Structures are given as structure tokens and as C-alpha cells.
Amino acid sequence: MTTIRQRRVEKGTEAAEDRPSEEKNVKPDGKILSGHAGGKLWNILSITVGGIVAISLGLLTSVYVATLHENDLWFSNIKEVEREISFRTECGLYYSYYKQMIQAASIQQGLHGLVYDNKTESVRTINILERMNVYQEVFLSILYRILPIQQYLEPVYFYIYTLFGLQAVYVIALYVTSWLLSGTWLSGLLAACWYITNRIDTTRVEFTIPLRENWALPFFAVQIAAITYLLRTHLQPVRERWTLMAVFIATFLFSLTWQFNQFMMLIQALALFILDCLDMLPTAKVTWLYIIQISGLLLVCVLQFFNSMILGSLLISFNASVLIARTIQKNLKKGGLLNRLGKLILHVLLVLCLTLLINKFIKKILNLESDEHIFKFLKAKFGFGATRDFDANLYLCEEAFGLLPLNTFSRLSDTLLFYVYVFVLSLMTVAAVIVAFRNLSGSNQVQFMEKMEECTITLKPDAAYNLMHTVLFGCLALSTMRMKYLWTSHMCVFASFGLCSTEVWKLILKCIHLYTSQRMHVIKYSIPIITLLYISYKFWPGIMDELSELREFYDPDTVELMNWIKSNTPNTAVFAGSMQLLAGVKLCTGRTLTNHPHYEDKNLRERTKQIYQIYAKRSPEDVYRILRSFGTDYVILEDSICYERRHSRGCRLRDLLDVANGHIMDGLGENEPDLKPSLYPRFCEEIKKNLPSYTIHFTRVFQNKTFHVYKLAKHK
């Protein structure tokens, strides 16, 4: 088991571009200032300073997470095999393809090895570029080969420094989004500081470096920043075209680097759909965003050799349905309140029906079942019936796919982020409801508008989008803990925008009858500065302590196992075992696997369930037959799985297998009435007794405190 142990050491005031300001160049007595050139110069200076601060914070964040990674593992001092083992579970699998491309005789041979791969899944040739989102590893390996840096930088450092560098892009994108929304780069500074001080809940890049989300989320943040700029009013046509191009590139890169891209963009499309229905966004721009999502995903589909899972995604079906439904219902935004509500209900029903029909048709044509486990998981998670499905229960029992823990909110509250976020969210939600009602009712009466101006703020399209974005992704994070990183980073943006927003403070001061322009500006800048000072005072010493704490990687059992495999087994040997461990076996030894952690293929899921019978109550003959059917030469058994205590009864891997096989579970507790005792003992326990019925098929060739390796006999 991998652990980390203590290291043994041997001896201003500014305005964003295109954001009109109400009292710009106006004296208190109402006279216009003559220094128009001075105002322009001040804007340029402000943007320059804000840009320098953004870049500096981004680079500091990269250095910060890189230092934490080095301090935690002593990465520069440990052996190569230990470095590779530190890329746990699926991270090791992804990194193995980068290593494979680096070690290939040529780039062409490396690509051929990925397109015709027969080492990732035994007795089967698969196309890695089709099945997995590893183009980033391919691009990075090619870049490393052609740049003259081999003598100065090891491949692993080139890889991890690229990921840490992307954190700079991430922070800058969050900074810019907040700046665009509020009109002041002070808001961006606050967003970046919140992101850093809430690092535990905003990123996990320092200990899961190759994870797909660490590649994808920076591009997603850039896309959100570009959409925020695109939705600004009075945008010049040239800038609009360039912004659309930026949105497309960011969407494409996000889609290319993460297999869950379609589900994230579906939520984004849903946000656009809701706001468009409520007439809170310009329809033409929303249409472009729908088209960009579809075209970006289809381009990725082409690059992934027409991956059927992309073609059968709900996103493509939903966006196509919205565009078709809008063509059918042309007068959707005309009429009174009741008339429009009736049309909207019909529109929503039409879109939903078309989405299901189109998606069902595509999946029928393509015979697509790759994502069925996700829908089984969602069905069981939200209480639509219990399931004995092994794959669904495997997700349900993982903490990462459970509800967001309550202690998350206490951590976020320590930095004041959660309190400010709830405050801003409440105000903006009330404003959105009022604006939506006004839009649907079609009221244009001057008196009504004046009355609304007294009690609410004008919700601009960019703010409306970010409000809906944070609400929907918040719901996702609350339901699935692993997705919290999509929400918490945007929470920093949204809270900082609200705290530095002219509209928010104007609304509050008007409601308590204390509004003046000067008072509003004083509060707008003073409260964010006080918040920054509080964060610095409370968290700077902790950050310094964290950076000074030195530990090192320590996992001698796994290191011993990997070294034994490399020294004592042929290069063509096929290994069976847990998905997580086998990813490390492939990375460290290059041996062929029976299964692996990339779980988005139905055949692989069925294969994994069969391999996992080594932890079930099955006869040695059955287990031997199953393993040999996949060409297995060696099987690795782990005590941490066989005698698992991490999960409670009912969620241990052996329990999931017992239930799926119709057997009663071990230990005290209830069992479903139709479950029956197995005729055989648990394989992983019984094999250690060296009984003749087991030794005829399996010979133990290696063992330590954690792992037991058995060689399979080759019967005729």
C-alpha cells in the first residue's frame, strides 16, 4: 500500500476594457473632465497592472503546487520505479502511453503501437487513440522528442511541469473571468487568492498529476472566460468573431483531453437553454455556442477514429433537438405571460422528446452500450430502485461518487468564501427571478421599469450565464463529490465578482436608502481589500508551514513487486489482478494486462468482473478457466482487497462480487432472502493453504506482506 512518511534527511481603481462606467470622467459637480486622453492612459495602465498581477499569480500557483509535490514525495531523490508508482491507478495508465511514445524507435512506430495496441488488453488488439483521451500524451511526447532538451530535462519532469504550467493558465482564466464580470482586476486577485487558499477543495493536481481533469479544467476555465466576454453587450463584430474562435478552440481542447467532456458540456448547454428560454441571453450568440459545442465534439470524434460513445452522447442529441425545436416554434418569445409560459412548456417537452428519440435512434444504429453503466449508476444513486449490477455498485460504493461531505463547507467557510458565495448567490438569484418574470410578462411600462430599478439590479447576460453555471454545477457537486472541482473553482470567481460588483452594492445601498456613488465605490473596494488582508493574515503562516514540511514516498512492497516482475518474468507475460495495480504493472514493467482502470468500454467491464472472481467464492477450476481464457500467465492477489476493511460491509469488493454471484456476504448482518451460501470458499483465502486442488493450477512464485503472485499452469 502506498503511503507518505516523514522524510529522512541526511546531513487600485481600474476598469476592464469595453466595460462602460457610469460616472466615467465626471466631477462631483457634474462637469465633464477635459482629460479624455488621461482617462485612456489610466485604463491602459490599469489593464497592464491587472495583467501583470494575473500572470504573476498564475506562475506562483504553478510553483506552489510543484513545490508541494516535491516536498510530499521527494520526487527528485526517489528511484524511477518509485516515481512511476506515485502515478496511482488510472494516472499510471495514461502516463504509460507517454513513456511508450518516448521509448519508441520513432514517432511513427510509437503511433502505430498506440493504434494497434495488444498489451493493454490481452488477446485483443485495441486502438488507444480511439478508446482513451491520450492525445495530450502523444503531443507532449512528440514535443519532447523534437525539442533539444533531452540532455537537460528528464521526460517525467517535462510531463509534470507541463501539468503544473497548466495550473497557471487555470488561475489566469479564473482571474480574467472575475475581472470581466466585475470590471475591476481586484476581483480577479481575490478569486485567485481564494483558489489558492482553498486548494484542498479546488484542485488535486499535486498528487494526481496525469488525471484527465487536470488537463481539461484549465481549458474549460478559458472557455468560460471567453463565453463571459462574448456575452457582453455592444461587442464589436471583429472582437465577437475572435471570441467565438477562442470559445471553439477552448471547447475543442477541453473535449479532447477528458472523456467526461460531453456530460460537463451538457450541463453547460442546459444552462444556455434555460437562460435563452427566459430571454436573458441573446439568441444568436446562444445558437453559435450550441454549434461550437457540436462541432468541437465532432472534431474530437474524428480524431478518436469515430468513437461511437461521442456520437451517441446526449449533448449532440440535446443541442440538435434545441435547434430543431426552435425552427418549429418561431414565435416562442412573443405574447403575454400565460401565452409565453404555455409555449415554453411545449418547447421544453418537444426538446426532451426529440433528445430521447434522436439519442435512442443513434444508439440503435451504432449498437452503442458503452455508457450504460453511467445510467445504471445514476438510476441507483437517485433512488430509482436498488441494483445488483456490479459496475453500478462499484461506483456507488466509492466515496468520490457519493454526496459532497459537509466538512467541505466548513473548510470553504474558514476563508469566508462560502459565506460570501451564499450572500452573492442569494442576491443574484432574486435579481434573476425578477428579470425573468419581467421578460416573460413582456412589460415595457416606464413606471414599472422605474419601480424595478429601485428594488433590483439589472442582470447582464454575462452575469446571468455565470449565475446559472454556478447553480447547475453546484447541484452536480452536491450529488457527486468527485465533480466538486468544477464548482469550487467557479465559486471563487462568482463570490469575488459579487463582492466587487457595482450592481450588487448599488442594490444593497438603495434598499437601505443609503446609496451615493461615492459610498458605493468606497464599499466596493474596501471590503474586498479587507477580505484579502484577512485571508493573508490567517492563511499565509499555514502556507509557509506547508511548504516547509518535508516527506518522502514510501511503498517498499510495491517497489519489490515491480522489480521482481521486471527481473523474473518474460516481456510477453500476461498479468491479471486489480485494475489499479495493473495500471502500475504496465507503466513500470511494460507487461501485458488483462484489464485496466479505463472503464468506458462494455467488454472491458465484463472482463474486469470475470477477472475479479479471484476475490469471490469460486472453485479453483472456475477461476483457472476464466484467467486462461484471457491468456493470463500470472495473477496478483492483494491482501488489502481480500481482507478489505476500508469499506463497510456491503461495499467491500468481495461483497459486491458475492451479491452479483447470488451468494450471501461474509460477516454479521442481513442478506437479501434469495441469496444463497456458496459451495466454495473464497478463492483468495483458500489458495494460500496450498491444497492440491489449487496447486495443480497455481504455483506461488512471489510474496511479501502485501502481494502474492501465482503462476498459472499451462495444461494441454
ZAKE-14576 format. One line per 3 residues: number of its first residue (from 1); for each residue x, y negated, z of C-alpha. Coordinates in steps of 0.25 Angstrom, whole numbers, m for minus. Layout:
BEGIN
NUM = X Y Z | ...
// end
This chain:
BEGIN
1 = 0 0 0 | 5 m14 m4 | 8 m23 8
4 = 15 m36 10 | 24 m37 22 | 33 m48 29
7 = 45 m50 20 | 59 m45 26 | 69 m56 23
10 = 83 m53 22 | 92 m63 28 | m25 m202 m28
13 = m36 m206 m36 | m38 m201 m50 | m48 m197 m61
16 = m47 m186 m71 | m48 m188 m86 | m61 m190 m92
19 = m68 m192 m78 | m75 m205 m78 | m75 m212 m65
22 = m86 m221 m60 | m78 m233 m55 | m66 m232 m64
25 = m59 m245 m65 | m69 m253 m58 | m66 m262 m46
28 = m76 m262 m34 | m82 m275 m38 | m85 m269 m52
31 = m75 m275 m61 | m68 m266 m71 | m53 m265 m69
34 = m45 m270 m81 | m34 m260 m79 | m40 m249 m88
37 = m26 m245 m92 | m23 m244 m78 | m35 m234 m75
40 = m30 m225 m87 | m16 m225 m81 | m21 m221 m68
43 = m29 m210 m74 | m17 m205 m81 | m9 m206 m68
46 = m20 m198 m61 | m21 m187 m71 | m5 m186 m71
49 = m4 m185 m56 | m16 m175 m55 | m10 m166 m66
52 = 4 m166 m59 | m3 m162 m46 | m11 m151 m53
55 = 1 m145 m59 | 9 m146 m46 | m2 m139 m38
58 = m3 m128 m49 | 12 m126 m49 | 13 m126 m33
61 = 2 m116 m33 | 9 m107 m42 | 22 m108 m34
64 = 13 m105 m21 | 7 m92 m26 | 20 m88 m32
67 = 27 m90 m18 | 17 m83 m11 | 18 m71 m20
70 = 33 m71 m18 | 32 m72 m3 | 22 m61 m2
73 = 29 m51 m10 | 44 m56 m10 | 42 m53 m25
76 = 55 m58 m29 | 62 m48 m20 | 54 m35 m21
79 = 56 m24 m32 | 50 m23 m45 | 41 m12 m41
82 = 36 m20 m29 | 33 m32 m37 | 25 m23 m47
85 = 17 m16 m35 | 14 m30 m30 | 5 m32 m42
88 = m6 m24 m36 | m18 m16 m42 | m22 m21 m56
91 = m12 m32 m55 | m1 m22 m57 | m8 m16 m69
94 = m9 m30 m76 | 6 m33 m73 | 10 m19 m79
97 = 6 m23 m93 | 15 m36 m91 | 26 m27 m87
100 = 23 m17 m98 | 24 m29 m109 | 37 m34 m103
103 = 43 m20 m103 | 38 m16 m117 | 49 m16 m128
106 = 42 m27 m136 | 29 m35 m135 | 23 m27 m146
109 = 25 m14 m139 | 20 m20 m126 | 7 m24 m132
112 = 6 m10 m139 | 8 m4 m125 | m4 m12 m120
115 = m13 m10 m131 | m11 5 m131 | m9 8 m116
118 = m9 22 m112 | m2 20 m98 | m13 12 m91
121 = m24 23 m92 | m18 38 m94 | m23 46 m106
124 = m29 33 m112 | m24 22 m121 | m30 8 m118
127 = m28 m6 m123 | m23 m14 m111 | m25 m27 m118
130 = m40 m23 m120 | m43 m18 m107 | m35 m28 m98
133 = m33 m43 m97 | m18 m42 m98 | m15 m52 m110
136 = m8 m61 m99 | 2 m50 m96 | 4 m48 m111
139 = 6 m63 m113 | 15 m64 m101 | 24 m52 m105
142 = 26 m57 m119 | 29 m71 m114 | 39 m65 m104
145 = 46 m57 m115 | 47 m69 m125 | 52 m80 m115
148 = 67 m80 m111 | 64 m78 m96 | 67 m63 m94
151 = 80 m66 m88 | 75 m76 m78 | 61 m71 m74
154 = 56 m56 m72 | 43 m52 m79 | 36 m51 m66
157 = 39 m65 m62 | 35 m71 m75 | 22 m64 m73
160 = 19 m68 m59 | 24 m83 m61 | 14 m84 m73
163 = 3 m80 m64 | 7 m90 m53 | 9 m100 m64
166 = m6 m98 m68 | m9 m102 m54 | m4 m116 m57
169 = m14 m116 m69 | m25 m111 m60 | m23 m122 m50
172 = m21 m133 m60 | m34 m129 m67 | m42 m130 m53
175 = m35 m143 m51 | m40 m149 m64 | m54 m143 m63
178 = m56 m150 m50 | m49 m163 m55 | m59 m163 m67
181 = m71 m161 m58 | m68 m172 m48 | m60 m182 m56
184 = m48 m182 m47 | m36 m173 m46 | m37 m174 m31
187 = m48 m164 m33 | m38 m155 m40 | m28 m156 m30
190 = m38 m152 m19 | m43 m140 m28 | m28 m135 m30
193 = m25 m136 m15 | m38 m128 m11 | m34 m118 m21
196 = m20 m116 m15 | m25 m116 0 | m36 m106 m3
199 = m26 m97 m11 | m31 m84 m4 | m45 m87 m10
202 = m41 m94 m23 | m31 m84 m29 | m23 m71 m26
205 = m13 m73 m37 | m1 m72 m28 | m4 m57 m25
208 = m12 m52 m37 | m4 m59 m48 | m8 m51 m60
211 = m22 m51 m57 | m31 m55 m69 | m38 m66 m61
214 = m24 m73 m59 | m22 m74 m74 | m36 m78 m77
217 = m41 m88 m66 | m31 m99 m70 | m37 m99 m84
220 = m51 m99 m78 | m48 m111 m70 | m42 m118 m82
223 = m55 m115 m89 | m64 m121 m78 | m55 m133 m79
226 = m57 m134 m94 | m72 m132 m93 | m73 m143 m82
229 = m66 m152 m91 | m75 m148 m103 | m88 m151 m95
232 = m84 m165 m92 | m93 m176 m99 | m89 m185 m110
235 = m77 m175 m114 | m71 m179 m127 | m73 m169 m139
238 = m58 m167 m141 | m56 m164 m126 | m68 m155 m126
241 = m62 m147 m137 | m49 m145 m130 | m56 m142 m117
244 = m64 m131 m124 | m51 m125 m129 | m46 m125 m115
247 = m58 m118 m110 | m57 m108 m121 | m42 m105 m118
250 = m44 m104 m103 | m56 m95 m105 | m49 m86 m114
253 = m37 m85 m105 | m46 m82 m93 | m53 m71 m101
256 = m40 m65 m106 | m34 m64 m92 | m45 m58 m84
259 = m55 m46 m86 | m66 m52 m77 | m66 m65 m86
262 = m79 m62 m92 | m86 m62 m78 | m80 m75 m74
265 = m84 m82 m87 | m98 m76 m86 | m99 m84 m73
268 = m94 m96 m79 | m104 m94 m91 | m115 m93 m81
271 = m111 m106 m75 | m111 m113 m88 | m125 m107 m91
274 = m131 m111 m78 | m126 m126 m80 | m130 m126 m95
277 = m144 m122 m91 | m145 m133 m81 | m140 m143 m91
280 = m127 m146 m82 | m117 m143 m93 | m116 m148 m108
283 = m122 m136 m116 | m112 m138 m128 | m100 m136 m118
286 = m106 m124 m111 | m108 m118 m125 | m93 m120 m128
289 = m90 m113 m115 | m99 m101 m118 | m92 m100 m131
292 = m78 m101 m125 | m81 m90 m115 | m86 m81 m126
295 = m74 m84 m136 | m64 m83 m125 | m69 m69 m121
298 = m70 m64 m135 | m56 m68 m138 | m51 m61 m126
301 = m59 m49 m131 | m52 m49 m144 | m38 m50 m137
304 = m43 m38 m128 | m46 m29 m140 | m61 m32 m140
307 = m62 m28 m125 | m77 m23 m124 | m78 m28 m110
310 = m77 m42 m115 | m87 m41 m126 | m97 m35 m116
313 = m95 m46 m106 | m107 m53 m100 | m100 m66 m103
316 = m101 m65 m118 | m115 m60 m117 | m119 m71 m108
319 = m113 m82 m116 | m119 m77 m129 | m132 m76 m123
322 = m132 m90 m118 | m128 m95 m131 | m139 m87 m138
325 = m150 m91 m128 | m146 m106 m129 | m148 m105 m144
328 = m162 m98 m142 | m166 m109 m131 | m162 m122 m137
331 = m171 m131 m129 | m166 m126 m115 | m163 m139 m109
334 = m176 m147 m113 | m189 m149 m105 | m193 m151 m91
337 = m188 m144 m78 | m198 m132 m79 | m197 m131 m94
340 = m181 m130 m93 | m182 m120 m81 | m190 m111 m89
343 = m181 m112 m101 | m169 m109 m92 | m175 m97 m86
346 = m178 m91 m100 | m164 m95 m105 | m157 m88 m93
349 = m166 m76 m95 | m162 m76 m110 | m147 m77 m107
352 = m148 m66 m97 | m155 m57 m106 | m147 m60 m118
355 = m134 m58 m110 | m138 m44 m105 | m143 m40 m119
358 = m130 m45 m126 | m121 m38 m116 | m129 m25 m116
361 = m128 m25 m131 | m113 m28 m131 | m110 m17 m121
364 = m119 m7 m128 | m112 m10 m141 | m98 m9 m135
367 = m101 2 m125 | m96 m6 m114 | m95 m1 m100
370 = m82 m8 m95 | m89 m18 m85 | m100 m9 m80
373 = m92 m7 m67 | m93 m22 m64 | m109 m22 m66
376 = m110 m10 m57 | m101 m17 m46 | m110 m30 m47
379 = m123 m22 m46 | m118 m14 m34 | m112 m27 m28
382 = m124 m35 m28 | m133 m24 m22 | m140 m19 m35
385 = m138 m4 m30 | m127 4 m23 | m118 11 m33
388 = m109 23 m32 | m101 19 m44 | m86 20 m41
391 = m82 8 m49 | m92 m2 m43 | m89 3 m29
394 = m75 1 m31 | m77 m14 m34 | m88 m15 m23
397 = m78 m10 m12 | m67 m19 m16 | m66 m32 m7
400 = m63 m40 m19 | m76 m37 m25 | m84 m40 m12
403 = m91 m52 m7 | m82 m64 m4 | m77 m63 10
406 = m82 m74 20 | m68 m77 25 | m65 m83 11
409 = m74 m95 14 | m67 m97 28 | m53 m98 20
412 = m59 m107 10 | m65 m116 21 | m51 m117 28
415 = m47 m126 17 | m60 m134 16 | m62 m128 2
418 = m75 m120 5 | m81 m132 13 | m79 m142 2
421 = m83 m132 m9 | m97 m129 m2 | m99 m144 0
424 = m96 m148 m15 | m103 m135 m20 | m116 m139 m12
427 = m116 m154 m17 | m113 m149 m31 | m124 m139 m31
430 = m134 m149 m26 | m130 m158 m37 | m131 m147 m48
433 = m145 m143 m43 | m150 m157 m45 | m143 m159 m58
436 = m148 m146 m63 | m162 m150 m59 | m161 m163 m65
439 = m156 m157 m78 | m167 m147 m79 | m178 m157 m76
442 = m173 m166 m87 | m176 m178 m78 | m170 m191 m84
445 = m177 m201 m76 | m168 m212 m72 | m174 m213 m58
448 = m172 m198 m56 | m157 m199 m60 | m155 m211 m51
451 = m161 m203 m39 | m152 m191 m42 | m140 m200 m43
454 = m142 m204 m29 | m142 m190 m23 | m134 m181 m32
457 = m121 m181 m41 | m120 m179 m56 | m115 m165 m59
460 = m106 m166 m70 | m104 m154 m80 | m90 m150 m75
463 = m94 m151 m60 | m107 m143 m63 | m99 m132 m70
466 = m89 m131 m59 | m101 m130 m49 | m107 m118 m56
469 = m94 m112 m58 | m91 m112 m43 | m104 m107 m39
472 = m104 m95 m48 | m90 m91 m46 | m93 m93 m31
475 = m104 m83 m32 | m95 m73 m39 | m84 m75 m28
478 = m94 m73 m17 | m99 m60 m23 | m85 m55 m27
481 = m73 m59 m19 | m63 m56 m30 | m69 m67 m38
484 = m67 m78 m27 | m55 m83 m34 | m63 m88 m45
487 = m72 m96 m35 | m62 m101 m25 | m53 m108 m35
490 = m64 m115 m41 | m69 m118 m27 | m57 m127 m25
493 = m60 m134 m38 | m74 m137 m34 | m72 m141 m20
496 = m61 m150 m23 | m69 m157 m35 | m81 m159 m25
499 = m72 m165 m15 | m66 m175 m25 | m79 m177 m33
502 = m84 m191 m35 | m98 m185 m37 | m99 m177 m24
505 = m94 m189 m15 | m103 m198 m22 | m115 m189 m20
508 = m112 m187 m5 | m110 m202 m2 | m122 m206 m10
511 = m130 m196 m2 | m126 m202 11 | m127 m216 6
514 = m112 m220 7 | m108 m220 m7 | m98 m230 m13
517 = m88 m228 m23 | m76 m231 m14 | m81 m222 m3
520 = m83 m211 m13 | m69 m212 m18 | m63 m212 m5
523 = m70 m199 m1 | m67 m193 m14 | m52 m194 m12
526 = m51 m194 3 | m58 m181 6 | m50 m172 m4
529 = m37 m179 1 | m41 m175 16 | m44 m161 11
532 = m31 m160 5 | m24 m165 17 | m31 m155 26
535 = m28 m143 16 | m13 m147 16 | m13 m149 31
538 = m20 m136 34 | m14 m126 24 | 0 m131 20
541 = 7 m125 32 | 0 m112 29 | 4 m112 14
544 = 19 m115 19 | 18 m103 29 | 12 m94 18
547 = 24 m98 8 | 34 m95 19 | 29 m81 23
550 = 37 m70 16 | 33 m56 14 | 36 m45 4
553 = 30 m34 m4 | 30 m20 3 | 24 m8 m3
556 = 34 3 m2 | 25 15 m5 | 20 9 m18
559 = 34 6 m22 | 39 20 m18 | 27 26 m27
562 = 31 17 m39 | 45 21 m38 | 42 35 m37
565 = 33 35 m49 | 44 28 m58 | 55 38 m54
568 = 47 51 m53 | 36 51 m64 | 37 51 m79
571 = 34 38 m86 | 22 45 m92 | 16 49 m79
574 = 1 46 m77 | m3 41 m63 | m17 42 m56
577 = m21 34 m44 | m28 22 m39 | m30 10 m49
580 = m22 0 m40 | m10 9 m38 | m9 14 m53
583 = m8 m1 m58 | 5 m1 m50 | 9 12 m55
586 = 8 7 m69 | 15 m6 m66 | 27 0 m58
589 = 29 13 m65 | 22 12 m79 | 16 25 m77
592 = 2 29 m84 | m10 27 m75 | m24 34 m75
595 = m31 22 m70 | m29 7 m66 | m36 m5 m60
598 = m41 m12 m72 | m55 m7 m70 | m63 m13 m82
601 = m64 0 m90 | m75 11 m88 | m66 22 m92
604 = m55 18 m82 | m65 16 m71 | m70 30 m73
607 = m55 35 m74 | m52 28 m61 | m64 34 m54
610 = m59 48 m58 | m44 45 m54 | m49 41 m40
613 = m55 55 m38 | m41 57 m31 | m47 50 m19
616 = m60 57 m20 | m65 71 m15 | m62 79 m27
619 = m55 92 m29 | m40 93 m34 | m45 99 m47
622 = m54 88 m50 | m44 77 m47 | m33 84 m55
625 = m42 86 m67 | m46 71 m66 | m32 66 m65
628 = m27 75 m76 | m38 70 m85 | m31 57 m85
631 = m17 62 m87 | m13 60 m73 | 1 65 m69
634 = 2 59 m55 | m9 54 m45 | m6 44 m34
637 = m14 45 m21 | m15 33 m11 | m17 35 4
640 = m23 21 4 | m34 26 m5 | m36 40 0
643 = m37 35 15 | m42 21 12 | m47 12 23
646 = m47 m1 16 | m61 0 13 | m73 5 21
649 = m80 18 19 | m88 18 6 | m78 9 m1
652 = m65 17 0 | m61 23 m13 | m63 37 m9
655 = m77 33 m4 | m81 27 m18 | m76 40 m25
658 = m84 49 m15 | m97 41 m17 | m94 41 m33
661 = m92 56 m32 | m104 59 m23 | m96 62 m11
664 = m98 58 3 | m88 48 9 | m77 50 19
667 = m79 45 34 | m90 41 43 | m102 34 36
670 = m114 36 27 | m114 43 14 | m125 42 3
673 = m134 54 4 | m131 60 m9 | m116 60 m7
676 = m110 74 m4 | m97 79 2 | m86 82 m8
679 = m82 97 m10 | m67 92 m10 | m59 84 0
682 = m53 70 m4 | m42 73 m15 | m32 62 m10
685 = m32 68 4 | m32 83 1 | m21 82 m10
688 = m11 79 1 | m13 92 8 | m6 99 m3
691 = m17 110 m5 | m15 120 m16 | m28 115 m23
694 = m21 101 m24 | m6 105 m26 | m10 113 m39
697 = m14 100 m46 | m6 89 m38 | 8 88 m33
700 = 13 77 m23 | 25 70 m29 | 26 58 m21
703 = 20 52 m8 | 22 41 2 | 14 34 13
706 = 4 28 2 | 5 36 m10 | 4 51 m15
709 = 7 55 m29 | 3 68 m35 | 8 74 m48
712 = m3 82 m56 | 0 96 m60 | m1 98 m75
715 = m10 110 m77 | m12 116 m90
// end
